[in-house]
Amino acid sequence: MAYATYEDIQKRTGRTFTNTEIEICDSLLDRAALLIDAYNDSASADIKKSVSVESVTRAMTVSSDVPMGASQGSMSALGYSQSWTMQSGGAVGDVYLAKSDKKLLGTGRNIGASNPLSFITRGSV
């Protein structure tokens, strides 16, 4: 079950999709929903929608000049060379959750610990 619609992605990107793009968008929205549920299925509907829109927008707004998700890049002339470094966790055309998405979902760099002996009280020792 997707948390957003292709219309939401169209609004975010500011353009109208073709029928093929609508099919791709719907598929990506389903994939985004799976990722979101894997991180926090109890997040609010508004957060799930926002994260869905942002992650699918990243996947659908790949530029021919600079790939979406690239953290570094270089171009050359005459030698026809291009080099791009992608952010960790992302790839061109792939749905992924950025750090900000994970933060909205209430996950990310959470560090936790538990004590396996926490059921023992001072009185029982």
Rosetta silent file (secondary structure, phi, psi, omega in degrees, C-alpha in Angstrom):
SEQUENCE: MAYATYEDIQKRTGRTFTNTEIEICDSLLDRAALLIDAYNDSASADIKKSVSVESVTRAMTVSSDVPMGASQGSMSALGYSQSWTMQSGGAVGDVYLAKSDKKLLGTGRNIGASNPLSFITRGSV
SCORE:     score description
SCORE:     0.000 S_00000001
   1 L     0.000  119.824  179.978    0.000    0.000    0.000 S_00000001
   2 L   -77.682  148.903 -179.253    1.532    3.286   -1.123 S_00000001
   3 L   -98.403   -4.744  177.715    1.419    6.302    1.180 S_00000001
   4 L  -142.035  173.559  179.896    1.358    8.869   -1.633 S_00000001
   5 L  -120.064  166.777  177.731    0.071    9.082   -5.203 S_00000001
   6 H   -62.974  -27.574  177.171    1.659    9.943   -8.504 S_00000001
   7 H   -63.082  -36.985  177.641   -0.238   13.251   -8.336 S_00000001
   8 H   -63.545  -39.148  179.344    1.757   14.117   -5.191 S_00000001
   9 H   -70.106  -39.182  176.942    4.994   13.423   -7.062 S_00000001
  10 H   -59.969  -43.208  178.282    3.829   15.496  -10.037 S_00000001
  11 H   -61.706  -43.131 -178.195    3.161   18.433   -7.697 S_00000001
  12 H   -65.541  -40.282 -178.150    6.602   18.043   -6.100 S_00000001
  13 H   -85.802  -17.716  178.289    8.428   17.852   -9.451 S_00000001
  14 L    75.226   27.448  177.503    6.272   20.499  -11.129 S_00000001
  15 L  -146.049  165.180  179.489    5.536   18.515  -14.264 S_00000001
  16 L   -98.158  133.357 -177.498    2.952   16.157  -15.743 S_00000001
  17 L   -86.995  151.478  170.940    3.897   12.501  -16.171 S_00000001
  18 L   -78.025  171.036  178.591    3.332   10.315  -19.199 S_00000001
  19 H   -60.092  -39.072  178.711    1.430    7.032  -18.782 S_00000001
  20 H   -64.870  -42.883  178.608    4.727    5.139  -18.615 S_00000001
  21 H   -64.894  -33.834  177.508    6.053    7.499  -15.941 S_00000001
  22 H   -64.658  -42.399  177.883    2.839    7.050  -13.944 S_00000001
  23 H   -63.075  -43.653  178.263    3.348    3.262  -13.969 S_00000001
  24 H   -63.227  -44.135 -178.991    6.978    3.674  -12.891 S_00000001
  25 H   -61.542  -45.004  179.180    5.972    6.159  -10.188 S_00000001
  26 H   -61.070  -40.298  178.290    3.309    3.825   -8.788 S_00000001
  27 H   -64.854  -43.156  178.713    5.843    0.999   -8.648 S_00000001
  28 H   -65.704  -35.408  177.793    8.391    3.232   -6.886 S_00000001
  29 H   -65.505  -37.747  175.558    5.749    4.388   -4.405 S_00000001
  30 H   -64.371  -41.461  178.416    5.041    0.759   -3.490 S_00000001
  31 H   -64.187  -41.777  178.726    8.780    0.176   -3.004 S_00000001
  32 H   -62.086  -39.711  179.480    9.044    3.314   -0.850 S_00000001
  33 H   -61.830  -39.388  177.233    6.161    2.081    1.326 S_00000001
  34 H   -63.053  -43.891  178.656    8.037   -1.182    1.970 S_00000001
  35 H   -63.338  -43.873 -179.385   11.165    0.720    3.004 S_00000001
  36 H   -61.675  -45.928  179.968    9.204    3.057    5.253 S_00000001
  37 H   -64.792  -31.632  177.906    7.434    0.173    6.987 S_00000001
  38 H   -67.123  -30.537 -179.715   10.770   -1.586    7.495 S_00000001
  39 H   -87.192  -44.605 -179.436   12.058    1.460    9.387 S_00000001
  40 H  -164.957   93.475 -178.509    8.939    2.490   11.299 S_00000001
  41 L   -75.654   -8.348  179.222    5.502    1.200   10.398 S_00000001
  42 L   -99.276   10.156  177.283    3.932    3.147   13.274 S_00000001
  43 L   -66.532  159.183 -178.762    4.946    6.585   11.955 S_00000001
  44 L   -68.114  158.449 -179.185    2.143    9.054   11.292 S_00000001
  45 H   -61.523  -37.845  179.703    0.408    9.132    7.916 S_00000001
  46 H   -64.692  -41.778  179.316    1.754   12.634    7.198 S_00000001
  47 H   -66.933  -43.349  178.973    5.351   11.550    7.806 S_00000001
  48 H   -60.769  -41.001  179.053    4.925    8.424    5.678 S_00000001
  49 H   -65.575  -46.146 -179.424    3.505   10.518    2.842 S_00000001
  50 H   -60.213  -46.445 -179.566    6.287   13.108    3.076 S_00000001
  51 H   -65.457  -39.532  177.019    9.030   10.474    3.088 S_00000001
  52 H   -59.777  -48.637 -178.365    7.372    8.636    0.176 S_00000001
  53 H   -60.759  -46.107 -177.862    7.184   11.801   -1.900 S_00000001
  54 H   -66.687  -43.197 -177.369   10.801   12.772   -1.232 S_00000001
  55 H   -68.800  -38.359  179.092   12.277    9.318   -1.859 S_00000001
  56 H   -74.664  -34.624  176.437   10.348    8.768   -5.102 S_00000001
  57 H   -61.229  -41.790  176.415   11.076   12.315   -6.281 S_00000001
  58 H   -58.082  -42.505 -177.538   14.799   11.603   -5.869 S_00000001
  59 H   -70.904  -30.611 -173.900   14.428    8.483   -7.993 S_00000001
  60 H   -96.863   -5.879 -178.695   12.369   10.181  -10.712 S_00000001
  61 L  -110.693   47.044  177.733   14.307   13.435  -11.106 S_00000001
  62 L   -75.066  123.864  179.951   17.518   12.044  -12.512 S_00000001
  63 L   -89.777  148.696  177.263   19.214   14.744  -14.538 S_00000001
  64 L   -75.427  -19.224 -179.649   21.188   13.999  -17.649 S_00000001
  65 L   -89.053  -54.585 -178.206   23.857   16.457  -16.458 S_00000001
  66 L  -127.832  119.148  179.831   24.253   15.662  -12.783 S_00000001
  67 L   -63.934  138.739  176.031   22.791   12.475  -11.323 S_00000001
  68 L   -64.337  134.338 -179.310   20.460   12.965   -8.369 S_00000001
  69 L    96.282   -4.056  179.984   22.181   11.733   -5.229 S_00000001
  70 E   -76.485  132.776  177.936   25.681   12.589   -6.444 S_00000001
  71 E   -97.604  -21.588  177.090   27.877   14.077   -3.751 S_00000001
  72 E  -146.630  156.747  176.765   30.818   14.825   -6.059 S_00000001
  73 E  -164.097  160.058  174.846   31.377   14.970   -9.750 S_00000001
  74 E  -148.112  152.256  177.369   33.726   16.008  -12.488 S_00000001
  75 E  -131.716  154.387  174.576   33.488   16.494  -16.211 S_00000001
  76 L  -129.940  166.377  174.532   36.095   16.789  -18.893 S_00000001
  77 L  -114.893  172.599  177.027   36.071   17.987  -22.438 S_00000001
  78 L    50.136  -36.265  176.047   37.680   16.556  -25.538 S_00000001
  79 L   -88.855   -7.957  179.233   38.539   13.436  -23.516 S_00000001
  80 L    50.291   58.829 -177.755   34.810   12.812  -22.949 S_00000001
  81 L  -120.243  139.037  172.728   35.173   11.804  -19.326 S_00000001
  82 E  -135.937  145.828  178.198   32.671   12.005  -16.468 S_00000001
  83 E  -144.516  130.710 -179.287   33.038   10.815  -12.916 S_00000001
  84 E  -132.025  140.424  173.559   30.430   10.873  -10.149 S_00000001
  85 E  -109.638  124.299 -177.177   30.539    9.821   -6.516 S_00000001
  86 E   -91.389  149.035  175.359   27.190    8.748   -5.141 S_00000001
  87 L   -64.918  149.568  179.308   26.041    9.319   -1.576 S_00000001
  88 L   -65.119  138.527  178.617   26.066    6.176    0.492 S_00000001
  89 L    89.983   -6.654 -178.055   22.769    4.357    0.374 S_00000001
  90 L  -128.055  154.546  175.878   21.643    5.878   -2.878 S_00000001
  91 L  -145.376  160.454 -178.629   21.941    5.190   -6.531 S_00000001
  92 L   -64.216  126.626  177.777   20.590    6.847   -9.632 S_00000001
  93 L    78.749    6.041 -177.994   16.961    5.888  -10.160 S_00000001
  94 L  -104.897  144.141  175.100   16.770    3.922   -6.908 S_00000001
  95 L   -84.010  124.128  176.640   14.368    4.560   -4.048 S_00000001
  96 L  -145.426  160.184  178.691   16.297    5.067   -0.830 S_00000001
  97 L   -99.669  122.774  177.327   15.779    6.815    2.468 S_00000001
  98 L   -77.725  170.068  179.086   18.071    9.742    3.149 S_00000001
  99 H   -56.377  -41.610 -179.370   19.259   10.643    6.642 S_00000001
 100 H   -65.572  -35.380  176.867   16.541   13.281    6.908 S_00000001
 101 H   -64.284  -45.439  179.861   13.882   10.695    5.934 S_00000001
 102 H   -63.600  -36.292  178.702   15.120    8.299    8.596 S_00000001
 103 H   -65.503  -42.003  176.757   15.120   11.113   11.139 S_00000001
 104 H   -61.066  -36.522 -179.541   11.493   11.920   10.304 S_00000001
 105 L   -77.597   -4.821  177.723   10.636    8.250   10.775 S_00000001
 106 L    84.015   20.219  178.134   12.254    8.340   14.204 S_00000001
 107 L  -123.659 -160.457  179.191   15.181    6.129   13.307 S_00000001
 108 L   118.868 -122.517 -176.561   18.682    6.757   12.082 S_00000001
 109 L   -93.835   43.990  177.307   21.622    6.909   14.428 S_00000001
 110 L   -75.210  132.198  177.200   19.754    5.748   17.480 S_00000001
 111 L  -117.186  128.682 -178.737   21.981    3.941   19.925 S_00000001
 112 L  -135.237  165.070  177.945   20.375    1.816   22.565 S_00000001
 113 L  -149.066  155.359  174.629   21.317   -0.711   25.154 S_00000001
 114 L  -138.680  153.741 -179.887   19.574   -3.141   27.419 S_00000001
 115 L  -103.989  116.694 -178.746   20.612   -4.958   30.530 S_00000001
 116 L   -67.192  -14.073  179.548   19.901   -8.694   30.376 S_00000001
 117 L  -103.452   15.972 -174.757   19.830   -8.773   34.172 S_00000001
 118 L   -66.531  -18.737  179.360   17.343   -5.919   34.553 S_00000001
 119 L   -75.433  -15.441 -179.605   14.661   -8.317   35.870 S_00000001
 120 L   -85.030  129.904  177.322   16.769   -8.936   38.997 S_00000001
 121 L  -107.970  166.426 -179.153   16.098   -6.488   41.827 S_00000001
 122 H   -61.370  -35.202 -177.703   18.209   -5.819   44.916 S_00000001
 123 H   -69.027  -24.207 -177.066   15.668   -7.567   47.095 S_00000001
 124 H   -90.734   -4.370 -179.447   15.917  -10.818   45.160 S_00000001
 125 L   -91.307    0.000    0.000   19.712  -11.078   45.435 S_00000001
